[in-house]
Amino acid sequence: MFDVREHITSSNPHTKHDVIDEWIERAERLISIEQTLKRQLTEAEKQTLCWLATYETSTVDNIQRIFDDLIESRKAGEITMSQIKQEGAAPETISYQKHHTGNFVVRHGGQEIIVLKDAFSKITGVSPEATLGSVEADRMQLKKLGFKVGGN
């Protein structure tokens, strides 16, 4: 059984007790997401949330708001992430590389296309000076780039 107090205390042996107590409270709030997920978090996931809980209050509060929104969405019976993906609303990762012509070679789901530099930049927000990387793109952006997407 994962012990939040033991983990945080052993990772931060020279930290004041009141600070440790605050971090433990934050970590326990973050770890409580497992109730909404309806599964036990792994020890590694709990360690990550404990590590996160030791950072700035605003950072932890931002993550907690995301978790709280997720909890409220689940309680309200709103759509699940798998439904979002089926409908194509969830962004997907595309990779890109600068072509010798200055345009971009873009890859997604087994497809590879060349997209004009300015168009790629306008649609994805990637700098025209970029040379290699990946970016998230939603269904509409994928279509604008020229990819064939389900239901197209």
C-alpha positions in Angstrom: 0.0 0.0 0.0 1.4 3.4 -1.0 2.0 5.7 1.9 1.8 9.4 0.8 3.3 10.7 4.1 6.2 8.3 4.0 6.9 9.0 0.3 6.9 12.8 0.6 8.8 12.8 4.0 11.5 10.5 2.7 11.9 12.5 -0.5 12.1 15.8 1.4 13.9 15.0 4.7 14.9 18.6 5.5 11.6 20.3 4.8 9.5 21.8 7.7 6.6 19.7 9.0 3.9 22.3 8.2 5.1 22.4 4.6 5.2 18.6 4.4 1.6 18.5 5.8 0.5 20.9 3.1 2.1 18.8 0.4 0.5 15.6 1.8 -2.9 17.2 1.7 -2.4 18.4 -1.9 -1.1 14.9 -3.0 -4.1 13.2 -1.3 -6.5 15.5 -3.1 -4.8 14.7 -6.5 -4.7 11.0 -5.8 -8.4 11.0 -5.1 -8.9 11.2 -8.9 -8.7 7.4 -8.8 -12.3 7.3 -7.5 -13.5 9.0 -10.6 -11.3 6.9 -12.8 -12.8 3.8 -11.1 -9.3 2.2 -10.9 -6.4 2.2 -8.5 -3.6 4.4 -9.6 -0.2 2.7 -10.0 2.5 3.4 -7.5 4.4 5.3 -10.2 1.3 7.4 -10.9 0.9 8.2 -7.2 4.6 9.1 -6.9 4.2 11.5 -9.8 1.2 13.2 -8.2 3.2 13.4 -4.9 6.1 15.0 -6.8 3.7 17.4 -8.5 2.1 18.3 -5.1 5.5 19.7 -3.9 5.5 22.4 -6.5 4.0 25.9 -6.5 0.5 26.2 -5.2 -0.8 27.7 -8.4 0.5 24.7 -10.4 -1.2 22.2 -8.1 -4.4 24.3 -8.1 -4.5 24.3 -11.9 -4.1 20.5 -12.1 -6.7 20.1 -9.3 -9.2 22.3 -11.3 -8.7 20.0 -14.3 -9.3 16.9 -12.1 -12.4 18.6 -10.5 -13.8 19.4 -14.0 -13.3 15.8 -15.0 -15.1 14.6 -11.9 -18.0 17.0 -12.5 -18.2 15.9 -16.2 -18.3 12.2 -15.2 -21.0 12.9 -12.6 -23.1 14.9 -15.0 -22.9 12.1 -17.5 -21.2 14.2 -20.2 -19.4 12.4 -23.0 -16.4 10.3 -22.3 -13.0 10.6 -23.8 -13.5 7.6 -26.0 -16.7 9.2 -27.4 -14.8 12.4 -28.1 -12.1 10.4 -30.0 -14.8 8.6 -32.0 -16.3 11.9 -32.9 -12.9 13.3 -33.9 -13.0 16.2 -31.4 -9.9 15.1 -29.5 -6.6 16.4 -31.0 -4.2 13.9 -32.5 -0.5 14.2 -32.9 1.0 14.9 -36.3 4.7 15.0 -37.1 6.4 17.4 -39.5 9.7 17.9 -41.1 11.0 20.7 -43.3 11.3 19.6 -47.0 14.3 20.8 -49.1 11.8 23.1 -50.9 11.0 24.9 -47.7 7.5 23.3 -47.3 6.6 20.7 -44.7 6.4 16.9 -45.0 3.6 16.1 -42.6 2.7 12.6 -41.3 -0.5 11.3 -39.7 -2.0 7.9 -39.4 0.1 6.3 -42.1 -0.5 9.2 -44.5 2.3 11.5 -45.6 1.7 14.8 -47.4 3.6 17.9 -48.4 2.0 21.2 -47.1 3.0 24.7 -48.1 5.0 26.4 -45.4 2.6 29.3 -44.9 -0.5 27.1 -44.9 1.0 24.7 -42.4 2.0 27.5 -40.1 -1.4 29.2 -40.4 -3.4 26.0 -39.7 -1.3 24.6 -36.9 0.4 27.6 -35.3 3.9 26.1 -35.9 6.5 28.6 -36.8 7.4 28.7 -40.5 11.1 28.6 -39.3 10.6 25.2 -37.6 12.4 22.2 -39.0 11.2 19.1 -37.2 8.7 18.3 -34.6 5.2 17.3 -33.7 2.0 19.2 -33.0 -1.6 18.4 -31.9 -4.2 18.8 -34.6 -8.0 18.4 -34.4 -10.2 16.9 -37.1 -10.9 20.2 -38.8 -7.2 21.1 -38.9 -6.4 17.6 -40.3 -8.9 18.2 -43.1 -7.6 21.7 -43.8 -4.1 20.2 -44.2 -5.3 17.7 -46.7 -5.4 14.5 -44.7 -8.2 12.0 -45.3 -10.0 11.5 -42.0 -12.9 9.2 -41.1 -16.3 10.4 -42.4 -14.5 12.7 -44.9 
